[in-house]
Amino acid sequence: MPLPLSSGTCPRRGADLARVLLFGRLADLAGWREREIPAATLAELRGWIAGEDPALFEALQAPAVRTAVDQELVNLDVALRPESEVAFLPPMSGG
Amino acid sequence: MIRLVSAPFDPGEALAEFCRGRRETGAVASFTGLARAEAGRTTRLELEAYPGFTEKEIARHASSARDRFSLQDVRVIHRVGSIPPGEAIVFVAAAAAHRRSAFEACDFLMDYLKSRAPFWKKESGPDGARWIEPTDRDRDDLARWER
């Protein structure tokens, strides 16, 4: 069966744009689920968010929020490739 | 082995399909989780996944369950999208030579799915909507396997 949530086809992005995805309550808080943000590292990306939306920045700092870069969980600051996909994952719960 | 589905599925059919053609399997255990109405407080569950990442993470845990419990096979079907009370949210099945490992593997996989698998669950009803996060009970359940 097809996946219900396709990210769809995106237009080609510029060199320094990361594709940022928010899930669960983070998306509700920010009012968006996906956008492109100029950043060369994860720290730079967080800094950009801090300037734009302090409440979201604050929420992303919570220890329970995990970060995935290109679908791999990361714990520290990492460099982003152009077009990297960065996902912020609030506490997970399935079943 | 791992499927995310947006349409209702029949857990009985999934179990029958999982059991079919097994000549060396002595035990199949399965678990089905249904959406609860909570005495009318919940009219709908919204399940969100991270396509690609979610399947990959579940597959990683399913494969650790295979090793840990010497399973012959595992199946996980998980709904995403909007789910009304009474419909199946999750189906887990494990096939093994003997029953104990099949029972335990289902328990292990469900504890993981409840508090670690990349899903986000929102409950809505007459009093509004809220995100459901793992409870202390869910975390304790998961910790049993780390001892």
gemmi code that builds the backbone of each chain (N, CA, C; Angstrom):
import gemmi

chains = {
    "A": [
        ("MET", (0.843, -1.204, 0.000), (0.000, 0.000, 0.000), (0.869, 1.242, 0.000)),
        ("PRO", (0.443, 2.319, -0.638), (1.314, 3.501, -0.735), (1.420, 4.203, 0.619)),
        ("LEU", (2.499, 4.909, 0.790), (2.668, 5.705, 1.999), (1.729, 6.892, 1.922)),
        ("PRO", (1.127, 7.236, 3.039), (0.156, 8.324, 3.033), (0.808, 9.701, 3.010)),
        ("LEU", (1.980, 9.814, 3.595), (2.552, 11.142, 3.758), (3.756, 11.281, 2.846)),
        ("SER", (3.521, 11.627, 1.636), (4.640, 11.794, 0.734), (5.115, 13.229, 0.823)),
        ("SER", (6.421, 13.409, 0.830), (6.926, 14.776, 0.867), (6.824, 15.404, -0.526)),
        ("GLY", (6.479, 14.581, -1.513), (6.245, 15.116, -2.838), (7.544, 15.478, -3.528)),
        ("THR", (7.432, 15.976, -4.716), (8.636, 16.371, -5.425), (8.882, 17.839, -5.153)),
        ("CYS", (10.113, 18.148, -4.792), (10.453, 19.520, -4.462), (11.279, 20.100, -5.605)),
        ("PRO", (11.135, 21.375, -5.833), (11.997, 21.999, -6.829), (13.449, 21.950, -6.362)),
        ("ARG", (14.395, 21.998, -7.261), (15.808, 22.007, -6.884), (16.066, 23.198, -5.982)),
        ("ARG", (16.903, 22.949, -4.970), (17.147, 24.011, -4.004), (18.522, 24.620, -4.212)),
        ("GLY", (18.683, 25.794, -3.648), (19.968, 26.476, -3.742), (20.989, 25.784, -2.875)),
        ("ALA", (22.233, 26.218, -2.957), (23.354, 25.502, -2.365), (23.259, 25.348, -0.853)),
        ("ASP", (22.822, 26.362, -0.119), (22.938, 26.319, 1.332), (21.612, 26.116, 2.047)),
        ("LEU", (20.642, 25.605, 1.340), (19.335, 25.459, 1.973), (19.161, 24.053, 2.506)),
        ("ALA", (18.794, 23.970, 3.785), (18.441, 22.669, 4.348), (16.924, 22.552, 4.315)),
        ("ARG", (16.447, 21.327, 4.045), (14.995, 21.106, 4.106), (14.673, 20.674, 5.526)),
        ("VAL", (13.880, 21.462, 6.217), (13.618, 21.218, 7.634), (12.201, 20.682, 7.812)),
        ("LEU", (12.086, 19.578, 8.550), (10.781, 18.956, 8.786), (10.452, 18.996, 10.281)),
        ("LEU", (9.223, 19.353, 10.592), (8.759, 19.315, 11.985), (7.647, 18.285, 12.096)),
        ("PHE", (7.612, 17.591, 13.226), (6.571, 16.576, 13.438), (5.807, 16.856, 14.726)),
        ("GLY", (4.628, 16.259, 14.811), (3.830, 16.301, 16.038), (3.583, 17.714, 16.539)),
        ("ARG", (3.723, 17.881, 17.862), (3.376, 19.174, 18.449), (4.303, 20.297, 17.977)),
        ("LEU", (5.511, 19.962, 17.512), (6.419, 21.007, 17.023), (5.840, 21.696, 15.781)),
        ("ALA", (5.212, 20.898, 14.918), (4.595, 21.472, 13.716), (3.416, 22.358, 14.092)),
        ("ASP", (2.647, 21.932, 15.090), (1.516, 22.757, 15.556), (2.024, 24.077, 16.119)),
        ("LEU", (3.091, 23.997, 16.906), (3.651, 25.184, 17.553), (4.177, 26.176, 16.515)),
        ("ALA", (4.893, 25.662, 15.518), (5.532, 26.534, 14.527), (4.547, 27.030, 13.477)),
        ("GLY", (3.495, 26.242, 13.217), (2.551, 26.601, 12.163), (3.052, 26.190, 10.781)),
        ("TRP", (4.083, 25.381, 10.715), (4.536, 24.809, 9.427), (5.121, 23.426, 9.688)),
        ("ARG", (5.176, 22.629, 8.636), (5.710, 21.269, 8.776), (7.005, 21.104, 8.003)),
        ("GLU", (7.175, 21.934, 6.995), (8.336, 21.759, 6.136), (8.704, 23.099, 5.550)),
        ("ARG", (9.989, 23.469, 5.638), (10.441, 24.664, 4.934), (11.938, 24.608, 4.714)),
        ("GLU", (12.405, 25.473, 3.836), (13.830, 25.511, 3.529), (14.467, 26.635, 4.319)),
        ("ILE", (15.602, 26.326, 4.960), (16.264, 27.295, 5.819), (17.746, 27.321, 5.451)),
        ("PRO", (18.299, 28.535, 5.281), (19.716, 28.619, 4.926), (20.588, 28.287, 6.131)),
        ("ALA", (21.407, 27.247, 6.040), (22.290, 26.859, 7.139), (23.318, 25.852, 6.639)),
        ("ALA", (24.559, 25.991, 7.112), (25.618, 25.052, 6.719), (25.897, 24.026, 7.813)),
        ("THR", (25.416, 24.316, 9.036), (25.555, 23.345, 10.137), (24.239, 23.332, 10.918)),
        ("LEU", (24.132, 22.330, 11.761), (22.941, 22.230, 12.601), (22.870, 23.426, 13.565)),
        ("ALA", (24.029, 23.827, 14.097), (24.069, 24.958, 15.026), (23.599, 26.237, 14.326)),
        ("GLU", (24.008, 26.395, 13.083), (23.601, 27.573, 12.317), (22.088, 27.554, 12.089)),
        ("LEU", (21.595, 26.363, 11.828), (20.154, 26.203, 11.608), (19.367, 26.582, 12.866)),
        ("ARG", (19.838, 26.098, 14.028), (19.173, 26.444, 15.289), (19.225, 27.942, 15.530)),
        ("GLY", (20.370, 28.543, 15.198), (20.533, 29.990, 15.361), (19.535, 30.758, 14.497)),
        ("TRP", (19.347, 30.277, 13.287), (18.399, 30.922, 12.378), (16.984, 30.832, 12.963)),
        ("ILE", (16.652, 29.661, 13.476), (15.313, 29.469, 14.064), (15.149, 30.365, 15.295)),
        ("ALA", (16.219, 30.500, 16.101), (16.150, 31.349, 17.304), (15.771, 32.782, 16.934)),
        ("GLY", (16.345, 33.267, 15.824), (16.048, 34.634, 15.386), (14.628, 34.786, 14.859)),
        ("GLU", (14.149, 33.742, 14.236), (12.848, 33.775, 13.556), (11.694, 33.474, 14.506)),
        ("ASP", (11.884, 32.480, 15.371), (10.787, 31.966, 16.194), (11.346, 31.454, 17.533)),
        ("PRO", (11.523, 32.374, 18.507), (12.136, 31.982, 19.787), (11.382, 30.852, 20.496)),
        ("ALA", (10.069, 30.822, 20.350), (9.296, 29.767, 21.039), (9.637, 28.398, 20.445)),
        ("LEU", (9.770, 28.351, 19.125), (10.137, 27.087, 18.478), (11.558, 26.698, 18.875)),
        ("PHE", (12.457, 27.665, 18.868), (13.844, 27.393, 19.273), (13.873, 26.770, 20.659)),
        ("GLU", (13.121, 27.381, 21.574), (13.025, 26.898, 22.952), (12.534, 25.440, 22.981)),
        ("ALA", (11.480, 25.182, 22.211), (10.896, 23.831, 22.183), (11.897, 22.813, 21.634)),
        ("LEU", (12.711, 23.246, 20.666), (13.684, 22.317, 20.065), (14.813, 21.962, 21.022)),
        ("GLN", (15.028, 22.816, 22.037), (16.098, 22.577, 23.010), (15.762, 21.469, 24.008)),
        ("ALA", (14.478, 21.129, 24.114), (14.076, 20.119, 25.108), (14.842, 18.817, 24.852)),
        ("PRO", (15.350, 18.191, 25.923), (16.146, 16.965, 25.742), (15.366, 15.838, 25.065)),
        ("ALA", (14.041, 15.860, 25.214), (13.243, 14.783, 24.620), (13.088, 14.936, 23.103)),
        ("VAL", (13.463, 16.099, 22.563), (13.343, 16.295, 21.119), (14.605, 15.768, 20.431)),
        ("ARG", (14.422, 14.772, 19.549), (15.549, 14.181, 18.822), (15.715, 14.880, 17.479)),
        ("THR", (16.924, 14.817, 16.952), (17.199, 15.433, 15.654), (17.719, 14.369, 14.693)),
        ("ALA", (17.197, 14.363, 13.492), (17.703, 13.450, 12.464), (18.194, 14.274, 11.282)),
        ("VAL", (19.378, 13.932, 10.783), (19.897, 14.569, 9.570), (19.984, 13.481, 8.500)),
        ("ASP", (19.328, 13.749, 7.389), (19.247, 12.756, 6.313), (18.823, 11.388, 6.853)),
        ("GLN", (17.821, 11.417, 7.709), (17.178, 10.228, 8.273), (18.077, 9.406, 9.189)),
        ("GLU", (19.127, 10.031, 9.751), (19.930, 9.372, 10.783), (19.887, 10.242, 12.030)),
        ("LEU", (19.663, 9.620, 13.188), (19.636, 10.398, 14.427), (21.037, 10.926, 14.730)),
        ("VAL", (21.112, 12.177, 15.160), (22.402, 12.770, 15.524), (22.285, 13.368, 16.921)),
        ("ASN", (23.413, 13.431, 17.621), (23.396, 13.976, 18.974), (24.102, 15.328, 19.080)),
        ("LEU", (25.057, 15.557, 18.219), (25.862, 16.777, 18.333), (25.638, 17.650, 17.107)),
        ("ASP", (26.352, 18.759, 17.082), (26.287, 19.606, 15.902), (26.918, 18.853, 14.736)),
        ("VAL", (26.319, 18.936, 13.583), (26.922, 18.318, 12.399), (26.839, 19.290, 11.235)),
        ("ALA", (27.747, 19.115, 10.289), (27.701, 19.913, 9.061), (26.544, 19.409, 8.208)),
        ("LEU", (25.936, 20.311, 7.486), (24.851, 19.929, 6.594), (25.346, 20.016, 5.160)),
        ("ARG", (24.946, 19.049, 4.363), (25.215, 19.160, 2.933), (24.170, 20.092, 2.345)),
        ("PRO", (24.440, 20.659, 1.183), (23.355, 21.375, 0.524), (22.205, 20.393, 0.337)),
        ("GLU", (21.021, 20.822, 0.603), (19.818, 19.983, 0.448), (19.691, 18.901, 1.513)),
        ("SER", (20.449, 18.993, 2.586), (20.255, 18.052, 3.683), (18.827, 18.143, 4.199)),
        ("GLU", (18.336, 16.992, 4.695), (17.007, 16.975, 5.297), (17.187, 16.887, 6.815)),
        ("VAL", (16.693, 17.898, 7.510), (16.817, 17.926, 8.964), (15.421, 17.767, 9.559)),
        ("ALA", (15.267, 16.782, 10.445), (13.946, 16.558, 11.048), (14.050, 16.701, 12.561)),
        ("PHE", (13.134, 17.445, 13.134), (13.047, 17.570, 14.588), (11.888, 16.712, 15.072)),
        ("LEU", (12.218, 15.773, 15.987), (11.265, 14.735, 16.368), (10.907, 14.853, 17.847)),
        ("PRO", (9.710, 15.292, 18.166), (9.284, 15.346, 19.576), (9.059, 13.921, 20.100)),
        ("PRO", (8.769, 13.759, 21.398), (8.586, 12.407, 21.946), (7.649, 11.575, 21.073)),
        ("MET", (8.097, 10.347, 20.818), (7.389, 9.496, 19.863), (6.450, 8.563, 20.592)),
        ("SER", (5.359, 8.228, 19.950), (4.422, 7.289, 20.547), (3.559, 6.661, 19.474)),
        ("GLY", (3.715, 5.355, 19.320), (2.899, 4.661, 18.325), (1.944, 3.707, 18.996)),
        ("GLY", (1.552, 2.686, 18.250), (0.661, 1.648, 18.798), (-0.648, 2.228, 19.158)),
    ],
    "B": [
        ("MET", (7.609, -7.059, 5.457), (7.756, -7.301, 6.897), (7.205, -6.124, 7.713)),
        ("ILE", (7.485, -4.895, 7.235), (6.993, -3.699, 7.922), (6.107, -2.931, 6.948)),
        ("ARG", (4.896, -2.612, 7.358), (4.036, -1.827, 6.462), (3.350, -0.701, 7.206)),
        ("LEU", (3.384, 0.492, 6.623), (2.560, 1.593, 7.125), (1.385, 1.706, 6.162)),
        ("VAL", (0.181, 1.744, 6.697), (-0.996, 1.797, 5.819), (-1.922, 2.931, 6.246)),
        ("SER", (-2.540, 3.566, 5.263), (-3.420, 4.673, 5.600), (-4.890, 4.261, 5.569)),
        ("ALA", (-5.173, 3.065, 5.049), (-6.559, 2.588, 4.994), (-6.765, 1.529, 6.081)),
        ("PRO", (-8.024, 1.314, 6.513), (-8.284, 0.260, 7.500), (-7.775, -1.085, 6.982)),
        ("PHE", (-7.293, -1.930, 7.908), (-6.877, -3.277, 7.508), (-7.530, -4.281, 8.444)),
        ("ASP", (-7.610, -5.532, 7.977), (-8.255, -6.591, 8.748), (-7.170, -7.410, 9.451)),
        ("PRO", (-7.084, -7.309, 10.791), (-6.023, -8.027, 11.489), (-6.155, -9.542, 11.350)),
        ("GLY", (-7.391, -10.035, 11.218), (-7.600, -11.478, 11.051), (-6.984, -11.967, 9.746)),
        ("GLU", (-7.211, -11.172, 8.718), (-6.649, -11.509, 7.412), (-5.120, -11.467, 7.456)),
        ("ALA", (-4.600, -10.449, 8.164), (-3.141, -10.307, 8.281), (-2.550, -11.530, 8.985)),
        ("LEU", (-3.262, -12.000, 10.015), (-2.773, -13.168, 10.764), (-2.833, -14.433, 9.895)),
        ("ALA", (-3.958, -14.591, 9.180), (-4.104, -15.768, 8.313), (-2.993, -15.776, 7.265)),
        ("GLU", (-2.705, -14.608, 6.715), (-1.673, -14.512, 5.685), (-0.295, -14.835, 6.267)),
        ("PHE", (-0.081, -14.350, 7.496), (1.213, -14.575, 8.150), (1.438, -16.070, 8.450)),
        ("CYS", (0.354, -16.774, 8.769), (0.457, -18.196, 9.137), (0.607, -19.121, 7.927)),
        ("ARG", (0.194, -18.620, 6.767), (0.108, -19.471, 5.584), (1.466, -20.071, 5.182)),
        ("GLY", (1.439, -21.359, 4.834), (2.614, -22.013, 4.248), (3.776, -22.230, 5.196)),
        ("ARG", (3.509, -22.318, 6.480), (4.613, -22.534, 7.425), (4.636, -23.992, 7.865)),
        ("ARG", (5.717, -24.681, 7.578), (5.814, -26.079, 7.968), (6.781, -26.303, 9.115)),
        ("GLU", (7.626, -25.307, 9.370), (8.624, -25.459, 10.427), (8.361, -24.533, 11.607)),
        ("THR", (7.228, -23.829, 11.569), (6.904, -22.875, 12.639), (5.985, -23.552, 13.646)),
        ("GLY", (6.437, -23.643, 14.886), (5.572, -24.252, 15.886), (4.640, -23.250, 16.526)),
        ("ALA", (4.997, -21.956, 16.473), (4.228, -20.952, 17.211), (4.159, -19.638, 16.458)),
        ("VAL", (2.926, -19.123, 16.346), (2.733, -17.752, 15.871), (1.968, -17.031, 16.962)),
        ("ALA", (2.522, -15.922, 17.472), (1.790, -15.072, 18.413), (1.551, -13.753, 17.710)),
        ("SER", (0.401, -13.120, 18.014), (0.144, -11.818, 17.400), (-0.522, -10.909, 18.404)),
        ("PHE", (-0.408, -9.612, 18.142), (-1.068, -8.610, 18.962), (-1.728, -7.614, 18.029)),
        ("THR", (-2.961, -7.215, 18.375), (-3.651, -6.179, 17.614), (-4.038, -5.063, 18.565)),
        ("GLY", (-3.652, -3.845, 18.253), (-4.056, -2.681, 19.049), (-5.180, -1.946, 18.333)),
        ("LEU", (-6.255, -1.618, 19.080), (-7.403, -0.924, 18.494), (-7.501, 0.491, 19.054)),
        ("ALA", (-8.060, 1.401, 18.282), (-8.298, 2.769, 18.761), (-9.467, 2.732, 19.747)),
        ("ARG", (-9.279, 3.384, 20.902), (-10.290, 3.382, 21.970), (-11.095, 4.667, 21.965)),
        ("ALA", (-12.367, 4.571, 22.319), (-13.217, 5.756, 22.356), (-13.081, 6.520, 23.674)),
        ("GLU", (-12.504, 5.901, 24.709), (-12.354, 6.553, 26.023), (-13.676, 7.162, 26.497)),
        ("ALA", (-14.733, 6.362, 26.499), (-16.067, 6.781, 26.938), (-16.531, 8.056, 26.218)),
        ("GLY", (-16.266, 8.119, 24.929), (-16.751, 9.238, 24.127), (-15.809, 10.428, 24.081)),
        ("ARG", (-14.732, 10.387, 24.887), (-13.812, 11.534, 24.889), (-12.937, 11.577, 23.642)),
        ("THR", (-12.776, 10.419, 22.987), (-11.952, 10.397, 21.778), (-12.808, 9.996, 20.579)),
        ("THR", (-12.865, 10.877, 19.602), (-13.633, 10.549, 18.404), (-12.703, 10.195, 17.241)),
        ("ARG", (-11.423, 10.555, 17.368), (-10.487, 10.295, 16.286), (-9.049, 10.335, 16.758)),
        ("LEU", (-8.228, 9.464, 16.205), (-6.788, 9.510, 16.445), (-6.112, 9.908, 15.142)),
        ("GLU", (-5.137, 10.794, 15.240), (-4.334, 11.127, 14.061), (-2.938, 10.579, 14.300)),
        ("LEU", (-2.499, 9.706, 13.432), (-1.167, 9.115, 13.545), (-0.284, 9.656, 12.435)),
        ("GLU", (0.817, 10.275, 12.846), (1.736, 10.823, 11.861), (3.034, 10.012, 11.887)),
        ("ALA", (3.612, 9.761, 10.721), (4.898, 9.058, 10.641), (5.871, 9.912, 9.843)),
        ("TYR", (7.119, 9.489, 9.834), (8.144, 10.158, 9.028), (8.530, 9.148, 7.948)),
        ("PRO", (7.871, 9.240, 6.784), (8.027, 8.204, 5.759), (9.496, 7.921, 5.467)),
        ("GLY", (9.834, 6.675, 5.385), (11.227, 6.277, 5.140), (11.922, 6.022, 6.469)),
        ("PHE", (12.017, 7.038, 7.276), (12.685, 6.935, 8.572), (11.917, 5.984, 9.496)),
        ("THR", (10.599, 6.133, 9.547), (9.779, 5.315, 10.443), (9.922, 3.824, 10.111)),
        ("GLU", (9.818, 3.474, 8.839), (9.933, 2.059, 8.449), (11.325, 1.529, 8.787)),
        ("LYS", (12.340, 2.382, 8.531), (13.720, 1.964, 8.767), (13.961, 1.678, 10.254)),
        ("GLU", (13.440, 2.559, 11.115), (13.612, 2.382, 12.559), (12.876, 1.133, 13.051)),
        ("ILE", (11.666, 0.921, 12.565), (10.916, -0.276, 12.984), (11.643, -1.530, 12.497)),
        ("ALA", (12.162, -1.473, 11.276), (12.854, -2.639, 10.718), (14.074, -2.983, 11.575)),
        ("ARG", (14.754, -1.952, 12.067), (15.930, -2.170, 12.902), (15.526, -2.919, 14.189)),
        ("HIS", (14.404, -2.511, 14.794), (13.951, -3.172, 16.021), (13.391, -4.558, 15.740)),
        ("ALA", (12.724, -4.699, 14.613), (12.194, -6.013, 14.252), (13.364, -6.974, 14.071)),
        ("SER", (14.452, -6.477, 13.506), (15.569, -7.383, 13.282), (16.279, -7.696, 14.600)),
        ("SER", (16.272, -6.750, 15.553), (16.846, -7.099, 16.852), (15.936, -8.078, 17.592)),
        ("ALA", (14.624, -7.990, 17.373), (13.701, -8.974, 17.961), (13.954, -10.365, 17.370)),
        ("ARG", (14.203, -10.404, 16.087), (14.495, -11.696, 15.419), (15.680, -12.378, 16.063)),
        ("ASP", (16.740, -11.575, 16.304), (17.956, -12.146, 16.902), (17.710, -12.551, 18.346)),
        ("ARG", (17.101, -11.621, 19.085), (16.943, -11.833, 20.519), (16.075, -13.047, 20.844)),
        ("PHE", (15.015, -13.249, 20.037), (14.058, -14.317, 20.340), (14.138, -15.476, 19.332)),
        ("SER", (15.187, -15.494, 18.540), (15.349, -16.537, 17.515), (14.081, -16.728, 16.692)),
        ("LEU", (13.585, -15.647, 16.158), (12.341, -15.724, 15.388), (12.625, -16.190, 13.972)),
        ("GLN", (11.601, -16.802, 13.402), (11.697, -17.168, 11.986), (11.187, -16.039, 11.107)),
        ("ASP", (10.255, -15.266, 11.659), (9.659, -14.187, 10.857), (8.947, -13.196, 11.779)),
        ("VAL", (8.818, -11.959, 11.313), (8.110, -10.907, 12.058), (7.270, -10.106, 11.080)),
        ("ARG", (6.124, -9.659, 11.534), (5.312, -8.755, 10.706), (4.842, -7.597, 11.575)),
        ("VAL", (4.953, -6.377, 11.046), (4.405, -5.203, 11.732), (3.585, -4.417, 10.719)),
        ("ILE", (2.317, -4.203, 11.030), (1.474, -3.334, 10.202), (1.034, -2.185, 11.105)),
        ("HIS", (1.250, -0.964, 10.691), (0.891, 0.190, 11.521), (0.100, 1.183, 10.700)),
        ("ARG", (-1.043, 1.598, 11.236), (-1.850, 2.610, 10.550), (-1.204, 3.984, 10.697)),
        ("VAL", (-1.445, 4.838, 9.725), (-1.144, 6.255, 9.831), (-2.383, 7.006, 9.329)),
        ("GLY", (-2.437, 8.306, 9.628), (-3.583, 9.097, 9.199), (-4.659, 9.106, 10.259)),
        ("SER", (-5.899, 9.262, 9.820), (-7.011, 9.457, 10.735), (-7.712, 8.134, 11.038)),
        ("ILE", (-7.848, 7.815, 12.334), (-8.375, 6.501, 12.735), (-9.534, 6.655, 13.726)),
        ("PRO", (-10.720, 6.198, 13.398), (-11.844, 6.262, 14.344), (-11.770, 5.121, 15.361)),
        ("PRO", (-12.417, 5.283, 16.528), (-12.430, 4.209, 17.533), (-12.930, 2.904, 16.921)),
        ("GLY", (-12.339, 1.802, 17.381), (-12.769, 0.486, 16.915), (-11.899, -0.071, 15.813)),
        ("GLU", (-11.178, 0.791, 15.099), (-10.321, 0.277, 14.029), (-8.956, -0.103, 14.569)),
        ("ALA", (-8.317, -1.059, 13.882), (-6.983, -1.510, 14.292), (-5.951, -0.435, 13.972)),
        ("ILE", (-5.087, -0.157, 14.956), (-3.980, 0.785, 14.748), (-2.709, 0.020, 14.407)),
        ("VAL", (-2.519, -1.094, 15.113), (-1.262, -1.805, 14.943), (-1.495, -3.310, 15.008)),
        ("PHE", (-0.705, -4.027, 14.206), (-0.721, -5.491, 14.219), (0.731, -5.950, 14.228)),
        ("VAL", (1.046, -6.813, 15.187), (2.391, -7.360, 15.291), (2.264, -8.880, 15.338)),
        ("ALA", (3.072, -9.580, 14.584), (3.065, -11.040, 14.657), (4.493, -11.559, 14.637)),
        ("ALA", (4.703, -12.641, 15.368), (6.029, -13.260, 15.433), (5.884, -14.758, 15.229)),
        ("ALA", (6.772, -15.328, 14.427), (6.778, -16.769, 14.183), (8.069, -17.362, 14.731)),
        ("ALA", (7.932, -18.454, 15.489), (9.100, -19.086, 16.089), (8.867, -20.586, 16.164)),
        ("ALA", (9.914, -21.296, 16.558), (9.763, -22.741, 16.691), (8.867, -23.062, 17.890)),
        ("HIS", (8.996, -22.248, 18.964), (8.254, -22.526, 20.201), (7.534, -21.282, 20.707)),
        ("ARG", (6.507, -21.473, 21.543), (5.603, -20.381, 21.872), (6.239, -19.252, 22.681)),
        ("ARG", (7.110, -19.575, 23.657), (7.607, -18.542, 24.571), (8.249, -17.379, 23.824)),
        ("SER", (9.095, -17.708, 22.868), (9.787, -16.629, 22.166), (8.816, -15.832, 21.289)),
        ("ALA", (7.782, -16.488, 20.754), (6.803, -15.758, 19.934), (6.005, -14.784, 20.799)),
        ("PHE", (5.567, -15.235, 21.997), (4.850, -14.343, 22.932), (5.725, -13.155, 23.313)),
        ("GLU", (6.950, -13.471, 23.724), (7.826, -12.415, 24.224), (8.190, -11.402, 23.145)),
        ("ALA", (8.361, -11.894, 21.934), (8.730, -10.987, 20.842), (7.621, -9.971, 20.576)),
        ("CYS", (6.366, -10.404, 20.653), (5.250, -9.459, 20.440), (5.244, -8.397, 21.532)),
        ("ASP", (5.461, -8.826, 22.755), (5.499, -7.925, 23.901), (6.632, -6.897, 23.740)),
        ("PHE", (7.802, -7.401, 23.389), (8.993, -6.572, 23.164), (8.742, -5.538, 22.063)),
        ("LEU", (8.185, -6.007, 20.952), (7.960, -5.089, 19.827), (6.924, -4.030, 20.167)),
        ("MET", (5.879, -4.417, 20.896), (4.849, -3.442, 21.262), (5.380, -2.395, 22.234)),
        ("ASP", (6.234, -2.816, 23.186), (6.816, -1.842, 24.110), (7.662, -0.835, 23.351)),
        ("TYR", (8.376, -1.311, 22.352), (9.169, -0.401, 21.523), (8.246, 0.544, 20.735)),
        ("LEU", (7.220, -0.021, 20.103), (6.341, 0.815, 19.266), (5.650, 1.895, 20.085)),
        ("LYS", (5.270, 1.558, 21.325), (4.560, 2.512, 22.175), (5.392, 3.733, 22.535)),
        ("SER", (6.694, 3.543, 22.778), (7.427, 4.706, 23.274), (8.691, 5.072, 22.508)),
        ("ARG", (9.054, 4.337, 21.473), (10.270, 4.688, 20.748), (10.104, 4.817, 19.242)),
        ("ALA", (9.072, 4.216, 18.689), (8.952, 4.231, 17.235), (8.526, 5.616, 16.761)),
        ("PRO", (9.052, 6.058, 15.633), (8.755, 7.413, 15.148), (7.318, 7.581, 14.641)),
        ("PHE", (6.412, 7.714, 15.609), (5.017, 8.065, 15.310), (4.630, 9.184, 16.255)),
        ("TRP", (3.709, 10.027, 15.804), (3.180, 11.077, 16.674), (1.666, 10.958, 16.598)),
        ("LYS", (1.064, 10.982, 17.782), (-0.336, 10.572, 17.903), (-1.131, 11.687, 18.548)),
        ("LYS", (-2.174, 12.126, 17.868), (-3.018, 13.192, 18.399), (-4.424, 12.644, 18.572)),
        ("GLU", (-4.965, 12.890, 19.764), (-6.299, 12.395, 20.094), (-7.253, 13.569, 19.996)),
        ("SER", (-8.360, 13.444, 19.258), (-9.332, 14.542, 19.290), (-10.693, 14.054, 19.710)),
        ("GLY", (-11.426, 14.972, 20.331), (-12.764, 14.667, 20.819), (-13.495, 15.952, 21.097)),
        ("PRO", (-14.646, 15.840, 21.765), (-15.471, 17.031, 22.022), (-14.724, 18.111, 22.827)),
        ("ASP", (-13.721, 17.715, 23.616), (-12.995, 18.710, 24.409), (-11.747, 19.244, 23.726)),
        ("GLY", (-11.591, 18.955, 22.458), (-10.419, 19.453, 21.741), (-9.431, 18.345, 21.427)),
        ("ALA", (-8.215, 18.756, 21.064), (-7.214, 17.784, 20.620), (-5.974, 17.883, 21.485)),
        ("ARG", (-5.317, 16.732, 21.673), (-4.044, 16.759, 22.402), (-3.090, 15.696, 21.873)),
        ("TRP", (-1.797, 16.031, 21.935), (-0.761, 15.083, 21.523), (-0.534, 14.088, 22.650)),
        ("ILE", (-0.442, 12.829, 22.285), (-0.201, 11.774, 23.275), (1.286, 11.456, 23.296)),
        ("GLU", (1.870, 11.509, 24.484), (3.284, 11.153, 24.609), (3.404, 9.934, 25.518)),
        ("PRO", (4.523, 9.217, 25.434), (4.637, 8.002, 26.243), (4.441, 8.302, 27.723)),
        ("THR", (3.758, 7.411, 28.423), (3.534, 7.566, 29.857), (4.692, 6.915, 30.615)),
        ("ASP", (4.749, 7.148, 31.934), (5.767, 6.495, 32.759), (5.629, 4.984, 32.656)),
        ("ARG", (4.369, 4.554, 32.578), (4.101, 3.121, 32.445), (4.734, 2.565, 31.163)),
        ("ASP", (4.553, 3.316, 30.066), (5.142, 2.880, 28.790), (6.655, 2.783, 28.913)),
        ("ARG", (7.251, 3.781, 29.586), (8.718, 3.792, 29.732), (9.199, 2.641, 30.622)),
        ("ASP", (8.432, 2.349, 31.685), (8.783, 1.219, 32.549), (8.694, -0.101, 31.773)),
        ("ASP", (7.637, -0.191, 30.947), (7.451, -1.407, 30.152), (8.666, -1.635, 29.257)),
        ("LEU", (9.130, -0.551, 28.635), (10.274, -0.667, 27.736), (11.545, -1.025, 28.508)),
        ("ALA", (11.680, -0.447, 29.700), (12.897, -0.663, 30.504), (13.063, -2.130, 30.918)),
        ("ARG", (11.955, -2.874, 30.966), (12.043, -4.297, 31.321), (13.009, -5.048, 30.431)),
        ("TRP", (13.110, -4.605, 29.157), (13.934, -5.333, 28.186), (15.387, -4.900, 28.252)),
        ("GLU", (15.641, -3.834, 28.991), (17.024, -3.336, 29.054), (17.751, -3.888, 30.263)),
        ("ARG", (17.012, -4.541, 31.133), (17.645, -5.097, 32.335), (18.600, -6.229, 31.997)),
    ],
}
model = gemmi.Model(1)
for chain_id, residues in chains.items():
    chain = gemmi.Chain(chain_id)
    for i, (resn, *xyz) in enumerate(residues, 1):
        res = gemmi.Residue()
        res.name, res.seqid = resn, gemmi.SeqId(i, " ")
        for name, pos in zip(("N", "CA", "C"), xyz):
            atom = gemmi.Atom()
            atom.name, atom.element = name, gemmi.Element(name[0])
            atom.pos, atom.b_iso = gemmi.Position(*pos), 0.0
            res.add_atom(atom)
        chain.add_residue(res)
    model.add_chain(chain)
structure = gemmi.Structure()
structure.add_model(model)
structure.setup_entities()
